[in-house]
Amino acid sequence: WDKYYGWGTVNAGNAYELLKQGCEFAGGPISDPLHELALGGRDQVQPQPTPAPTPAPPCPGAQERFEVQIQTDNYPAETTWTLTDKCDASIGEMMSGGPYTGSPNTLFSEISACVDDGQYEFKINDSYGDGVCCGYGQGSYEVKFGTVVKASGGEFGSSETEIFGTCGPTTPPPS
């Protein structure tokens, strides 16, 4: 007897092949007629892969969607971010993410509803103060409006802020 392996190890493949020949051959009679229907070992049926999600429908007119992709570093729980509309204070923060859970060095992707072009602020935070690249992993971020990359990076300290776009022309008051 061994404290790690008990009474010994079993080669599962060989044991299964032996049992497929029938219990009489493997060491004794069997009285259950259903044993021929049971699958096990390497004869198990593999599940079909999960289908890809249905893509979002296109946006109307000149509207686009924001896509924010965050590749976490070795410490995903340190990372948070916000995307804020700078033109319409009533909207304010329109997207946010983190702190992230799960495996380190994981890609997260979030997509917004359809929005008009305007001025937006993306702010990414790292609570430890070492950014998402390159001291403890190869993290990064990318913010796209439609297909155009508006902000990207990964090397920063506690936070990094990117402002992009314009609020459009302002109409002067009548004189």
C-alpha positions as CSV (number, residue, x, y, z in Angstrom):
1,W,0.0,0.0,0.0
2,D,1.2,3.5,-0.9
3,K,-0.1,6.8,0.7
4,Y,-0.1,8.5,-2.7
5,Y,-1.5,5.7,-5.0
6,G,-3.4,3.4,-2.5
7,W,-3.2,-0.1,-3.9
8,G,-1.7,1.0,-7.2
9,T,-2.5,2.9,-10.3
10,V,-4.8,1.9,-13.1
11,N,-4.2,2.4,-16.8
12,A,-7.7,3.7,-17.6
13,G,-7.5,2.9,-21.3
14,N,-6.4,-0.7,-20.8
15,A,-9.0,-1.2,-18.1
16,Y,-11.8,0.1,-20.3
17,E,-10.7,-2.1,-23.2
18,L,-10.7,-5.1,-20.9
19,L,-14.2,-4.2,-19.5
20,K,-15.5,-3.8,-23.1
21,Q,-14.9,-7.5,-23.6
22,G,-17.4,-8.2,-20.9
23,C,-17.4,-8.7,-17.2
24,E,-17.0,-12.5,-17.6
25,F,-13.7,-11.9,-19.3
26,A,-12.7,-9.2,-16.7
27,G,-13.4,-11.3,-13.7
28,G,-17.0,-12.3,-13.2
29,P,-20.5,-12.8,-14.6
30,I,-22.8,-9.9,-15.2
31,S,-26.5,-10.0,-14.8
32,D,-27.4,-6.4,-16.1
33,P,-28.4,-6.5,-19.8
34,L,-28.0,-2.7,-20.0
35,H,-24.2,-2.7,-19.7
36,E,-23.9,-2.8,-23.5
37,L,-25.7,0.6,-23.7
38,A,-23.4,2.4,-21.3
39,L,-20.7,4.6,-22.8
40,G,-17.6,5.6,-20.9
41,G,-14.0,6.3,-21.2
42,R,-12.9,7.4,-24.6
43,D,-16.2,6.3,-26.2
44,Q,-18.0,9.3,-24.7
45,V,-19.7,11.6,-27.2
46,Q,-18.1,15.1,-27.3
47,P,-20.5,18.0,-27.1
48,Q,-20.9,20.3,-30.1
49,P,-19.1,23.6,-29.8
50,T,-21.1,26.6,-28.6
51,P,-22.2,28.7,-31.6
52,A,-20.8,32.2,-32.0
53,P,-23.1,35.0,-30.6
54,T,-25.4,36.8,-33.1
55,P,-23.8,40.1,-34.1
56,A,-25.6,43.3,-33.2
57,P,-27.6,44.8,-36.0
58,P,-26.1,47.8,-37.8
59,C,-26.7,51.3,-36.4
60,P,-29.0,53.7,-38.2
61,G,-27.6,56.8,-40.1
62,A,-24.3,58.1,-38.8
63,Q,-24.5,56.4,-35.5
64,E,-21.9,53.9,-34.4
65,R,-21.2,51.6,-31.5
66,F,-18.3,51.8,-29.1
67,E,-16.3,48.7,-28.5
68,V,-14.0,48.6,-25.5
69,Q,-11.5,45.7,-25.3
70,I,-9.5,45.2,-22.2
71,Q,-6.7,42.6,-22.1
72,T,-6.0,42.2,-18.3
73,D,-2.6,41.8,-16.8
74,N,-1.7,39.3,-14.1
75,Y,-4.0,41.1,-11.6
76,P,-7.4,41.7,-13.3
77,A,-9.2,42.8,-10.1
78,E,-7.0,46.0,-10.1
79,T,-8.5,47.3,-13.5
80,T,-11.6,49.5,-13.9
81,W,-12.6,51.9,-16.6
82,T,-15.4,54.4,-17.7
83,L,-16.5,55.9,-20.9
84,T,-18.3,59.3,-20.5
85,D,-20.2,61.5,-22.9
86,K,-18.7,65.0,-22.6
87,C,-21.3,66.7,-24.7
88,D,-24.5,65.7,-22.9
89,A,-24.3,65.9,-19.1
90,S,-27.6,64.1,-18.8
91,I,-26.0,61.0,-20.3
92,G,-22.7,61.2,-18.4
93,E,-21.1,57.8,-17.8
94,M,-22.4,55.5,-20.6
95,M,-20.2,52.4,-20.1
96,S,-17.9,51.0,-17.5
97,G,-16.1,47.8,-16.7
98,G,-14.2,46.0,-14.0
99,P,-12.9,45.2,-11.6
100,Y,-12.5,41.9,-13.5
101,T,-12.6,38.4,-12.0
102,G,-11.3,35.2,-13.3
103,S,-8.1,34.2,-15.0
104,P,-5.2,36.7,-15.5
105,N,-4.3,37.8,-19.0
106,T,-7.9,37.5,-20.3
107,L,-9.5,39.5,-23.1
108,F,-12.8,41.2,-22.2
109,S,-14.9,43.0,-24.9
110,E,-18.0,45.2,-24.3
111,I,-20.1,46.9,-26.9
112,S,-22.3,50.0,-26.4
113,A,-25.7,50.8,-27.9
114,C,-25.7,53.0,-31.0
115,V,-24.6,56.6,-30.3
116,D,-23.9,59.7,-32.2
117,D,-20.4,61.0,-32.9
118,G,-19.4,63.5,-30.2
119,Q,-16.8,64.1,-27.6
120,Y,-16.1,61.2,-25.2
121,E,-13.7,60.5,-22.3
122,F,-12.2,57.1,-21.7
123,K,-10.5,56.7,-18.3
124,I,-8.8,53.4,-17.3
125,N,-7.6,52.9,-13.7
126,D,-5.2,50.4,-12.0
127,S,-5.7,50.4,-8.3
128,Y,-2.1,49.1,-7.7
129,G,-0.7,51.9,-9.8
130,D,1.3,49.9,-12.4
131,G,-1.0,50.1,-15.4
132,V,-1.9,46.9,-17.3
133,C,1.4,46.5,-19.0
134,C,4.3,45.5,-18.7
135,G,5.5,44.9,-15.2
136,Y,3.0,42.1,-14.3
137,G,1.7,40.8,-17.6
138,Q,1.1,42.1,-21.1
139,G,-2.3,43.8,-20.7
140,S,-3.7,46.5,-23.0
141,Y,-6.8,48.4,-23.9
142,E,-8.4,49.6,-27.1
143,V,-11.5,51.8,-27.7
144,K,-13.1,51.8,-31.1
145,F,-16.0,53.9,-32.4
146,G,-17.3,51.9,-35.3
147,T,-14.1,50.6,-36.9
148,V,-11.9,53.5,-35.9
149,V,-9.5,53.2,-32.9
150,K,-10.0,56.2,-30.7
151,A,-7.7,55.2,-27.8
152,S,-5.3,52.5,-27.0
153,G,-2.4,51.7,-24.7
154,G,-1.5,49.8,-21.5
155,E,1.6,51.4,-20.0
156,F,0.4,54.0,-17.4
157,G,0.5,54.4,-13.6
158,S,-2.7,54.7,-11.6
159,S,-4.9,56.0,-14.4
160,E,-4.9,57.2,-18.0
161,T,-7.5,59.5,-19.6
162,E,-8.1,59.9,-23.3
163,I,-10.5,62.5,-24.7
164,F,-11.5,62.3,-28.3
165,G,-14.0,63.8,-30.7
166,T,-15.9,67.2,-30.6
167,C,-19.3,68.3,-29.4
168,G,-20.0,70.0,-32.8
169,P,-20.7,73.6,-33.6
170,T,-22.4,75.8,-31.1
171,T,-25.0,78.2,-32.4
172,P,-24.3,81.8,-31.3
173,P,-27.2,83.5,-29.5
174,P,-29.2,85.8,-31.7
175,S,-28.2,89.5,-31.6
